Amino acid sequence: MRDPYLYSDVCVLENRLGIKDAKILEQAEVDITSMLLLGFDKTDSVCTFDFSGLLAVHRYIFGDIYEWAGIV
């Protein structure tokens, strides 16, 4: 069974940036998430550290890259 999070024509995660090259996507992830993590301590988007809080962290860090970030 094929991973539903991958593009159908390449083994790269579907992303909001439309990047289908794994190395370029990896660098975009590093660049974007690094900037977001620098300001993580100043955000109030995560109030609790339970399962829903973990999903909120995932959405905060990866939501600009992946539509499915923070979704079960």
PDB file of N, CA, C and O in Angstrom:
ATOM      1  N   MET A   1       0.846  -1.185   0.000  1.00  0.00           N
ATOM      2  CA  MET A   1       0.000   0.000   0.000  1.00  0.00           C
ATOM      3  C   MET A   1       0.891   1.249   0.000  1.00  0.00           C
ATOM      4  O   MET A   1       1.867   1.327   0.747  1.00  0.00           O
ATOM      5  N   ARG A   2       0.554   2.187  -0.817  1.00  0.00           N
ATOM      6  CA  ARG A   2       1.321   3.421  -0.958  1.00  0.00           C
ATOM      7  C   ARG A   2       0.968   4.398   0.171  1.00  0.00           C
ATOM      8  O   ARG A   2      -0.182   4.476   0.603  1.00  0.00           O
ATOM      9  N   ASP A   3       1.964   5.129   0.634  1.00  0.00           N
ATOM     10  CA  ASP A   3       1.774   6.130   1.678  1.00  0.00           C
ATOM     11  C   ASP A   3       0.884   7.250   1.135  1.00  0.00           C
ATOM     12  O   ASP A   3       1.230   7.868   0.128  1.00  0.00           O
ATOM     13  N   PRO A   4      -0.244   7.523   1.775  1.00  0.00           N
ATOM     14  CA  PRO A   4      -1.167   8.548   1.268  1.00  0.00           C
ATOM     15  C   PRO A   4      -0.621   9.972   1.384  1.00  0.00           C
ATOM     16  O   PRO A   4      -1.194  10.900   0.813  1.00  0.00           O
ATOM     17  N   TYR A   5       0.462  10.151   2.105  1.00  0.00           N
ATOM     18  CA  TYR A   5       1.037  11.482   2.271  1.00  0.00           C
ATOM     19  C   TYR A   5       2.082  11.813   1.203  1.00  0.00           C
ATOM     20  O   TYR A   5       2.611  12.923   1.169  1.00  0.00           O
ATOM     21  N   LEU A   6       2.374  10.844   0.334  1.00  0.00           N
ATOM     22  CA  LEU A   6       3.357  11.063  -0.726  1.00  0.00           C
ATOM     23  C   LEU A   6       2.680  11.499  -2.016  1.00  0.00           C
ATOM     24  O   LEU A   6       1.528  11.152  -2.277  1.00  0.00           O
ATOM     25  N   TYR A   7       3.410  12.264  -2.818  1.00  0.00           N
ATOM     26  CA  TYR A   7       2.949  12.544  -4.175  1.00  0.00           C
ATOM     27  C   TYR A   7       2.822  11.215  -4.907  1.00  0.00           C
ATOM     28  O   TYR A   7       3.552  10.271  -4.604  1.00  0.00           O
ATOM     29  N   SER A   8       1.912  11.129  -5.860  1.00  0.00           N
ATOM     30  CA  SER A   8       1.699   9.874  -6.583  1.00  0.00           C
ATOM     31  C   SER A   8       2.837   9.546  -7.549  1.00  0.00           C
ATOM     32  O   SER A   8       3.038   8.381  -7.895  1.00  0.00           O
ATOM     33  N   ASP A   9       3.577  10.554  -7.983  1.00  0.00           N
ATOM     34  CA  ASP A   9       4.615  10.311  -8.984  1.00  0.00           C
ATOM     35  C   ASP A   9       6.043  10.295  -8.437  1.00  0.00           C
ATOM     36  O   ASP A   9       6.965   9.900  -9.152  1.00  0.00           O
ATOM     37  N   VAL A  10       6.247  10.716  -7.183  1.00  0.00           N
ATOM     38  CA  VAL A  10       7.573  10.696  -6.559  1.00  0.00           C
ATOM     39  C   VAL A  10       7.434  10.357  -5.077  1.00  0.00           C
ATOM     40  O   VAL A  10       6.374  10.564  -4.486  1.00  0.00           O
ATOM     41  N   CYS A  11       8.487   9.847  -4.488  1.00  0.00           N
ATOM     42  CA  CYS A  11       8.478   9.492  -3.055  1.00  0.00           C
ATOM     43  C   CYS A  11       8.885  10.692  -2.216  1.00  0.00           C
ATOM     44  O   CYS A  11       9.917  10.682  -1.545  1.00  0.00           O
ATOM     45  N   VAL A  12       8.060  11.719  -2.268  1.00  0.00           N
ATOM     46  CA  VAL A  12       8.266  12.949  -1.508  1.00  0.00           C
ATOM     47  C   VAL A  12       6.925  13.314  -0.882  1.00  0.00           C
ATOM     48  O   VAL A  12       5.878  13.182  -1.517  1.00  0.00           O
ATOM     49  N   LEU A  13       6.962  13.771   0.360  1.00  0.00           N
ATOM     50  CA  LEU A  13       5.728  14.165   1.039  1.00  0.00           C
ATOM     51  C   LEU A  13       5.045  15.321   0.311  1.00  0.00           C
ATOM     52  O   LEU A  13       5.693  16.292  -0.078  1.00  0.00           O
ATOM     53  N   GLU A  14       3.724  15.203   0.132  1.00  0.00           N
ATOM     54  CA  GLU A  14       2.976  16.312  -0.449  1.00  0.00           C
ATOM     55  C   GLU A  14       3.131  17.516   0.467  1.00  0.00           C
ATOM     56  O   GLU A  14       3.046  17.399   1.690  1.00  0.00           O
ATOM     57  N   ASN A  15       3.359  18.670  -0.137  1.00  0.00           N
ATOM     58  CA  ASN A  15       3.615  19.853   0.666  1.00  0.00           C
ATOM     59  C   ASN A  15       2.998  21.085   0.034  1.00  0.00           C
ATOM     60  O   ASN A  15       2.719  21.109  -1.164  1.00  0.00           O
ATOM     61  N   ARG A  16       2.788  22.103   0.844  1.00  0.00           N
ATOM     62  CA  ARG A  16       2.176  23.352   0.403  1.00  0.00           C
ATOM     63  C   ARG A  16       3.063  24.123  -0.567  1.00  0.00           C
ATOM     64  O   ARG A  16       2.587  25.007  -1.279  1.00  0.00           O
ATOM     65  N   LEU A  17       4.339  23.792  -0.594  1.00  0.00           N
ATOM     66  CA  LEU A  17       5.299  24.513  -1.426  1.00  0.00           C
ATOM     67  C   LEU A  17       5.378  23.932  -2.835  1.00  0.00           C
ATOM     68  O   LEU A  17       5.972  24.541  -3.725  1.00  0.00           O
ATOM     69  N   GLY A  18       4.787  22.765  -3.043  1.00  0.00           N
ATOM     70  CA  GLY A  18       4.814  22.118  -4.349  1.00  0.00           C
ATOM     71  C   GLY A  18       6.181  21.550  -4.711  1.00  0.00           C
ATOM     72  O   GLY A  18       6.467  21.321  -5.886  1.00  0.00           O
ATOM     73  N   ILE A  19       7.016  21.324  -3.721  1.00  0.00           N
ATOM     74  CA  ILE A  19       8.371  20.806  -3.953  1.00  0.00           C
ATOM     75  C   ILE A  19       8.312  19.288  -4.098  1.00  0.00           C
ATOM     76  O   ILE A  19       7.750  18.597  -3.248  1.00  0.00           O
ATOM     77  N   LYS A  20       8.896  18.778  -5.180  1.00  0.00           N
ATOM     78  CA  LYS A  20       8.908  17.341  -5.411  1.00  0.00           C
ATOM     79  C   LYS A  20      10.314  16.753  -5.384  1.00  0.00           C
ATOM     80  O   LYS A  20      10.500  15.578  -5.698  1.00  0.00           O
ATOM     81  N   ASP A  21      11.290  17.549  -5.015  1.00  0.00           N
ATOM     82  CA  ASP A  21      12.660  17.084  -4.873  1.00  0.00           C
ATOM     83  C   ASP A  21      12.950  16.941  -3.377  1.00  0.00           C
ATOM     84  O   ASP A  21      12.838  17.911  -2.627  1.00  0.00           O
ATOM     85  N   ALA A  22      13.322  15.732  -2.944  1.00  0.00           N
ATOM     86  CA  ALA A  22      13.493  15.445  -1.517  1.00  0.00           C
ATOM     87  C   ALA A  22      14.549  16.334  -0.855  1.00  0.00           C
ATOM     88  O   ALA A  22      14.342  16.809   0.261  1.00  0.00           O
ATOM     89  N   LYS A  23      15.653  16.556  -1.515  1.00  0.00           N
ATOM     90  CA  LYS A  23      16.727  17.389  -0.930  1.00  0.00           C
ATOM     91  C   LYS A  23      16.275  18.838  -0.776  1.00  0.00           C
ATOM     92  O   LYS A  23      16.564  19.471   0.240  1.00  0.00           O
ATOM     93  N   ILE A  24      15.575  19.364  -1.766  1.00  0.00           N
ATOM     94  CA  ILE A  24      15.090  20.747  -1.696  1.00  0.00           C
ATOM     95  C   ILE A  24      14.030  20.873  -0.604  1.00  0.00           C
ATOM     96  O   ILE A  24      14.012  21.861   0.131  1.00  0.00           O
ATOM     97  N   LEU A  25      13.150  19.882  -0.494  1.00  0.00           N
ATOM     98  CA  LEU A  25      12.129  19.904   0.558  1.00  0.00           C
ATOM     99  C   LEU A  25      12.778  19.833   1.934  1.00  0.00           C
ATOM    100  O   LEU A  25      12.366  20.537   2.856  1.00  0.00           O
ATOM    101  N   GLU A  26      13.787  18.990   2.071  1.00  0.00           N
ATOM    102  CA  GLU A  26      14.489  18.891   3.349  1.00  0.00           C
ATOM    103  C   GLU A  26      15.102  20.236   3.745  1.00  0.00           C
ATOM    104  O   GLU A  26      15.014  20.638   4.905  1.00  0.00           O
ATOM    105  N   GLN A  27      15.714  20.925   2.799  1.00  0.00           N
ATOM    106  CA  GLN A  27      16.308  22.227   3.104  1.00  0.00           C
ATOM    107  C   GLN A  27      15.232  23.253   3.445  1.00  0.00           C
ATOM    108  O   GLN A  27      15.425  24.074   4.342  1.00  0.00           O
ATOM    109  N   ALA A  28      14.102  23.216   2.741  1.00  0.00           N
ATOM    110  CA  ALA A  28      12.995  24.127   3.042  1.00  0.00           C
ATOM    111  C   ALA A  28      12.471  23.868   4.449  1.00  0.00           C
ATOM    112  O   ALA A  28      12.176  24.809   5.186  1.00  0.00           O
ATOM    113  N   GLU A  29      12.352  22.588   4.825  1.00  0.00           N
ATOM    114  CA  GLU A  29      11.920  22.238   6.183  1.00  0.00           C
ATOM    115  C   GLU A  29      12.868  22.828   7.222  1.00  0.00           C
ATOM    116  O   GLU A  29      12.434  23.428   8.205  1.00  0.00           O
ATOM    117  N   VAL A  30      14.160  22.650   6.993  1.00  0.00           N
ATOM    118  CA  VAL A  30      15.163  23.170   7.928  1.00  0.00           C
ATOM    119  C   VAL A  30      15.029  24.683   8.054  1.00  0.00           C
ATOM    120  O   VAL A  30      15.000  25.216   9.163  1.00  0.00           O
ATOM    121  N   ASP A  31      14.949  25.367   6.933  1.00  0.00           N
ATOM    122  CA  ASP A  31      14.882  26.830   6.947  1.00  0.00           C
ATOM    123  C   ASP A  31      13.622  27.333   7.652  1.00  0.00           C
ATOM    124  O   ASP A  31      13.690  28.213   8.510  1.00  0.00           O
ATOM    125  N   ILE A  32      12.482  26.770   7.286  1.00  0.00           N
ATOM    126  CA  ILE A  32      11.201  27.246   7.824  1.00  0.00           C
ATOM    127  C   ILE A  32      11.039  26.873   9.295  1.00  0.00           C
ATOM    128  O   ILE A  32      10.679  27.718  10.115  1.00  0.00           O
ATOM    129  N   THR A  33      11.303  25.615   9.628  1.00  0.00           N
ATOM    130  CA  THR A  33      11.101  25.196  11.015  1.00  0.00           C
ATOM    131  C   THR A  33      12.109  25.851  11.956  1.00  0.00           C
ATOM    132  O   THR A  33      11.781  26.136  13.108  1.00  0.00           O
ATOM    133  N   SER A  34      13.318  26.091  11.487  1.00  0.00           N
ATOM    134  CA  SER A  34      14.317  26.769  12.336  1.00  0.00           C
ATOM    135  C   SER A  34      13.835  28.153  12.736  1.00  0.00           C
ATOM    136  O   SER A  34      13.961  28.550  13.894  1.00  0.00           O
ATOM    137  N   MET A  35      13.287  28.878  11.789  1.00  0.00           N
ATOM    138  CA  MET A  35      12.783  30.223  12.084  1.00  0.00           C
ATOM    139  C   MET A  35      11.607  30.161  13.056  1.00  0.00           C
ATOM    140  O   MET A  35      11.519  30.971  13.978  1.00  0.00           O
ATOM    141  N   LEU A  36      10.707  29.204  12.852  1.00  0.00           N
ATOM    142  CA  LEU A  36       9.552  29.088  13.742  1.00  0.00           C
ATOM    143  C   LEU A  36       9.976  28.685  15.157  1.00  0.00           C
ATOM    144  O   LEU A  36       9.426  29.180  16.140  1.00  0.00           O
ATOM    145  N   LEU A  37      10.949  27.793  15.251  1.00  0.00           N
ATOM    146  CA  LEU A  37      11.390  27.352  16.574  1.00  0.00           C
ATOM    147  C   LEU A  37      12.076  28.463  17.355  1.00  0.00           C
ATOM    148  O   LEU A  37      12.057  28.459  18.586  1.00  0.00           O
ATOM    149  N   LEU A  38      12.678  29.408  16.656  1.00  0.00           N
ATOM    150  CA  LEU A  38      13.295  30.542  17.343  1.00  0.00           C
ATOM    151  C   LEU A  38      12.268  31.353  18.127  1.00  0.00           C
ATOM    152  O   LEU A  38      12.590  31.934  19.163  1.00  0.00           O
ATOM    153  N   GLY A  39      11.028  31.393  17.631  1.00  0.00           N
ATOM    154  CA  GLY A  39       9.987  32.155  18.302  1.00  0.00           C
ATOM    155  C   GLY A  39       8.999  31.319  19.079  1.00  0.00           C
ATOM    156  O   GLY A  39       7.996  31.833  19.572  1.00  0.00           O
ATOM    157  N   PHE A  40       9.278  30.017  19.193  1.00  0.00           N
ATOM    158  CA  PHE A  40       8.323  29.116  19.848  1.00  0.00           C
ATOM    159  C   PHE A  40       8.016  29.508  21.282  1.00  0.00           C
ATOM    160  O   PHE A  40       6.870  29.405  21.720  1.00  0.00           O
ATOM    161  N   ASP A  41       9.012  29.950  22.010  1.00  0.00           N
ATOM    162  CA  ASP A  41       8.792  30.306  23.411  1.00  0.00           C
ATOM    163  C   ASP A  41       7.941  31.561  23.566  1.00  0.00           C
ATOM    164  O   ASP A  41       7.466  31.851  24.664  1.00  0.00           O
ATOM    165  N   LYS A  42       7.745  32.302  22.493  1.00  0.00           N
ATOM    166  CA  LYS A  42       6.939  33.527  22.557  1.00  0.00           C
ATOM    167  C   LYS A  42       5.496  33.313  22.082  1.00  0.00           C
ATOM    168  O   LYS A  42       4.684  34.238  22.116  1.00  0.00           O
ATOM    169  N   THR A  43       5.187  32.101  21.645  1.00  0.00           N
ATOM    170  CA  THR A  43       3.842  31.815  21.145  1.00  0.00           C
ATOM    171  C   THR A  43       2.940  31.334  22.278  1.00  0.00           C
ATOM    172  O   THR A  43       3.399  30.732  23.248  1.00  0.00           O
ATOM    173  N   ASP A  44       1.672  31.610  22.134  1.00  0.00           N
ATOM    174  CA  ASP A  44       0.712  31.097  23.113  1.00  0.00           C
ATOM    175  C   ASP A  44      -0.193  30.051  22.464  1.00  0.00           C
ATOM    176  O   ASP A  44      -1.266  29.745  22.984  1.00  0.00           O
ATOM    177  N   SER A  45       0.246  29.500  21.317  1.00  0.00           N
ATOM    178  CA  SER A  45      -0.575  28.521  20.610  1.00  0.00           C
ATOM    179  C   SER A  45      -0.611  27.169  21.309  1.00  0.00           C
ATOM    180  O   SER A  45      -1.479  26.345  21.021  1.00  0.00           O
ATOM    181  N   VAL A  46       0.328  26.934  22.227  1.00  0.00           N
ATOM    182  CA  VAL A  46       0.364  25.675  22.963  1.00  0.00           C
ATOM    183  C   VAL A  46       0.232  25.975  24.447  1.00  0.00           C
ATOM    184  O   VAL A  46       1.104  26.596  25.057  1.00  0.00           O
ATOM    185  N   CYS A  47      -0.872  25.523  25.008  1.00  0.00           N
ATOM    186  CA  CYS A  47      -1.126  25.803  26.420  1.00  0.00           C
ATOM    187  C   CYS A  47      -0.910  24.571  27.292  1.00  0.00           C
ATOM    188  O   CYS A  47      -0.531  24.693  28.456  1.00  0.00           O
ATOM    189  N   THR A  48      -1.147  23.401  26.741  1.00  0.00           N
ATOM    190  CA  THR A  48      -1.028  22.170  27.515  1.00  0.00           C
ATOM    191  C   THR A  48      -0.114  21.191  26.794  1.00  0.00           C
ATOM    192  O   THR A  48       0.024  21.235  25.571  1.00  0.00           O
ATOM    193  N   PHE A  49       0.495  20.323  27.551  1.00  0.00           N
ATOM    194  CA  PHE A  49       1.338  19.301  26.952  1.00  0.00           C
ATOM    195  C   PHE A  49       0.686  17.931  27.095  1.00  0.00           C
ATOM    196  O   PHE A  49       1.233  17.014  27.708  1.00  0.00           O
ATOM    197  N   ASP A  50      -0.494  17.827  26.509  1.00  0.00           N
ATOM    198  CA  ASP A  50      -1.186  16.563  26.367  1.00  0.00           C
ATOM    199  C   ASP A  50      -1.213  16.252  24.871  1.00  0.00           C
ATOM    200  O   ASP A  50      -0.488  16.886  24.104  1.00  0.00           O
ATOM    201  N   PHE A  51      -2.025  15.299  24.445  1.00  0.00           N
ATOM    202  CA  PHE A  51      -2.043  14.914  23.033  1.00  0.00           C
ATOM    203  C   PHE A  51      -2.447  16.080  22.133  1.00  0.00           C
ATOM    204  O   PHE A  51      -1.838  16.291  21.084  1.00  0.00           O
ATOM    205  N   SER A  52      -3.458  16.828  22.529  1.00  0.00           N
ATOM    206  CA  SER A  52      -3.888  17.962  21.706  1.00  0.00           C
ATOM    207  C   SER A  52      -2.810  19.046  21.671  1.00  0.00           C
ATOM    208  O   SER A  52      -2.652  19.735  20.662  1.00  0.00           O
ATOM    209  N   GLY A  53      -2.077  19.197  22.761  1.00  0.00           N
ATOM    210  CA  GLY A  53      -0.965  20.138  22.778  1.00  0.00           C
ATOM    211  C   GLY A  53       0.150  19.710  21.849  1.00  0.00           C
ATOM    212  O   GLY A  53       0.756  20.542  21.175  1.00  0.00           O
ATOM    213  N   LEU A  54       0.425  18.409  21.809  1.00  0.00           N
ATOM    214  CA  LEU A  54       1.437  17.883  20.891  1.00  0.00           C
ATOM    215  C   LEU A  54       1.032  18.125  19.442  1.00  0.00           C
ATOM    216  O   LEU A  54       1.867  18.486  18.613  1.00  0.00           O
ATOM    217  N   LEU A  55      -0.239  17.928  19.138  1.00  0.00           N
ATOM    218  CA  LEU A  55      -0.737  18.209  17.786  1.00  0.00           C
ATOM    219  C   LEU A  55      -0.581  19.699  17.449  1.00  0.00           C
ATOM    220  O   LEU A  55      -0.240  20.051  16.320  1.00  0.00           O
ATOM    221  N   ALA A  56      -0.829  20.558  18.423  1.00  0.00           N
ATOM    222  CA  ALA A  56      -0.684  21.996  18.211  1.00  0.00           C
ATOM    223  C   ALA A  56       0.777  22.366  17.935  1.00  0.00           C
ATOM    224  O   ALA A  56       1.056  23.227  17.101  1.00  0.00           O
ATOM    225  N   VAL A  57       1.700  21.716  18.636  1.00  0.00           N
ATOM    226  CA  VAL A  57       3.128  21.952  18.392  1.00  0.00           C
ATOM    227  C   VAL A  57       3.485  21.521  16.975  1.00  0.00           C
ATOM    228  O   VAL A  57       4.172  22.246  16.254  1.00  0.00           O
ATOM    229  N   HIS A  58       3.020  20.345  16.581  1.00  0.00           N
ATOM    230  CA  HIS A  58       3.297  19.839  15.230  1.00  0.00           C
ATOM    231  C   HIS A  58       2.744  20.793  14.179  1.00  0.00           C
ATOM    232  O   HIS A  58       3.411  21.083  13.186  1.00  0.00           O
ATOM    233  N   ARG A  59       1.523  21.282  14.398  1.00  0.00           N
ATOM    234  CA  ARG A  59       0.889  22.231  13.468  1.00  0.00           C
ATOM    235  C   ARG A  59       1.673  23.540  13.419  1.00  0.00           C
ATOM    236  O   ARG A  59       1.863  24.105  12.343  1.00  0.00           O
ATOM    237  N   TYR A  60       2.128  24.024  14.567  1.00  0.00           N
ATOM    238  CA  TYR A  60       2.900  25.268  14.626  1.00  0.00           C
ATOM    239  C   TYR A  60       4.209  25.132  13.847  1.00  0.00           C
ATOM    240  O   TYR A  60       4.577  26.017  13.075  1.00  0.00           O
ATOM    241  N   ILE A  61       4.899  24.025  14.057  1.00  0.00           N
ATOM    242  CA  ILE A  61       6.214  23.843  13.433  1.00  0.00           C
ATOM    243  C   ILE A  61       6.109  23.520  11.940  1.00  0.00           C
ATOM    244  O   ILE A  61       6.874  24.057  11.139  1.00  0.00           O
ATOM    245  N   PHE A  62       5.169  22.647  11.560  1.00  0.00           N
ATOM    246  CA  PHE A  62       5.114  22.147  10.188  1.00  0.00           C
ATOM    247  C   PHE A  62       3.921  22.625   9.367  1.00  0.00           C
ATOM    248  O   PHE A  62       3.816  22.284   8.189  1.00  0.00           O
ATOM    249  N   GLY A  63       3.021  23.403   9.959  1.00  0.00           N
ATOM    250  CA  GLY A  63       1.802  23.822   9.271  1.00  0.00           C
ATOM    251  C   GLY A  63       2.013  24.662   8.023  1.00  0.00           C
ATOM    252  O   GLY A  63       1.186  24.630   7.112  1.00  0.00           O
ATOM    253  N   ASP A  64       3.102  25.410   7.964  1.00  0.00           N
ATOM    254  CA  ASP A  64       3.380  26.208   6.766  1.00  0.00           C
ATOM    255  C   ASP A  64       3.868  25.345   5.610  1.00  0.00           C
ATOM    256  O   ASP A  64       3.856  25.771   4.456  1.00  0.00           O
ATOM    257  N   ILE A  65       4.300  24.120   5.934  1.00  0.00           N
ATOM    258  CA  ILE A  65       4.851  23.232   4.916  1.00  0.00           C
ATOM    259  C   ILE A  65       3.847  22.158   4.495  1.00  0.00           C
ATOM    260  O   ILE A  65       3.701  21.859   3.310  1.00  0.00           O
ATOM    261  N   TYR A  66       3.161  21.584   5.483  1.00  0.00           N
ATOM    262  CA  TYR A  66       2.262  20.457   5.216  1.00  0.00           C
ATOM    263  C   TYR A  66       0.835  20.783   5.650  1.00  0.00           C
ATOM    264  O   TYR A  66       0.598  21.235   6.771  1.00  0.00           O
ATOM    265  N   GLU A  67      -0.098  20.548   4.751  1.00  0.00           N
ATOM    266  CA  GLU A  67      -1.513  20.799   5.032  1.00  0.00           C
ATOM    267  C   GLU A  67      -2.004  19.904   6.171  1.00  0.00           C
ATOM    268  O   GLU A  67      -2.889  20.300   6.930  1.00  0.00           O
ATOM    269  N   TRP A  68      -1.449  18.724   6.293  1.00  0.00           N
ATOM    270  CA  TRP A  68      -1.899  17.742   7.281  1.00  0.00           C
ATOM    271  C   TRP A  68      -1.186  17.857   8.625  1.00  0.00           C
ATOM    272  O   TRP A  68      -1.419  17.033   9.510  1.00  0.00           O
ATOM    273  N   ALA A  69      -0.341  18.838   8.797  1.00  0.00           N
ATOM    274  CA  ALA A  69       0.395  18.991  10.064  1.00  0.00           C
ATOM    275  C   ALA A  69      -0.568  19.197  11.234  1.00  0.00           C
ATOM    276  O   ALA A  69      -1.479  20.022  11.164  1.00  0.00           O
ATOM    277  N   GLY A  70      -0.357  18.448  12.289  1.00  0.00           N
ATOM    278  CA  GLY A  70      -1.175  18.584  13.487  1.00  0.00           C
ATOM    279  C   GLY A  70      -2.535  17.949  13.410  1.00  0.00           C
ATOM    280  O   GLY A  70      -3.383  18.189  14.269  1.00  0.00           O
ATOM    281  N   ILE A  71      -2.759  17.139  12.393  1.00  0.00           N
ATOM    282  CA  ILE A  71      -4.046  16.459  12.223  1.00  0.00           C
ATOM    283  C   ILE A  71      -3.852  14.966  12.442  1.00  0.00           C
ATOM    284  O   ILE A  71      -2.875  14.388  11.965  1.00  0.00           O
ATOM    285  N   VAL A  72      -4.767  14.347  13.153  1.00  0.00           N
ATOM    286  CA  VAL A  72      -4.685  12.903  13.401  1.00  0.00           C
ATOM    287  C   VAL A  72      -5.260  12.161  12.214  1.00  0.00           C
ATOM    288  O   VAL A  72      -5.290  10.930  12.211  1.00  0.00           O
TER     289      VAL A  72
END
